Amino acid sequence: DVQLQASGGGSVQAGGSLTLSCAVSGFNSDDYAIGWFRQASGKERERVSCIESGDGRTMYPDALKGRFITSINNAKNTLTLQMNNLKSEDTAVYHCNTRSGRLGWGQGTQVTVSS
């Protein structure tokens, strides 16, 4: 079974940086796509990044380009999301999931940005 587990959240001041990790296991092929998603209190879940494991191609919403960077280490089966210049509106629970979000969401990891 495919399993994805996000970790690394915490509290940070506005303008700071934080890097999240996602442990990846269970894919039957080496070519898959994983997204980072977030859900702020009272808001709908949104995808903040996506990466293709095969060629490393990444996709971001225009509003986050340049601040969020996702990468994958296939040898370590780990996906990361580096978040820079964090803003209070980045406060949310962050999850990793397949690009389409087809897996269960689990608890995710909380990111709190204080101004």
Secondary structure, 3 states (H helix, E strand, C coil): CCEEEEECCEEEECCCCEEEEEEEECCCCCCCEEEEEEECCCCCCEEEEEEECCCCCEECCHHHECCEEEEEECCCCEEEEEECCCCHHHCEEEEEEECCCCCCCCCCEEEEEEC
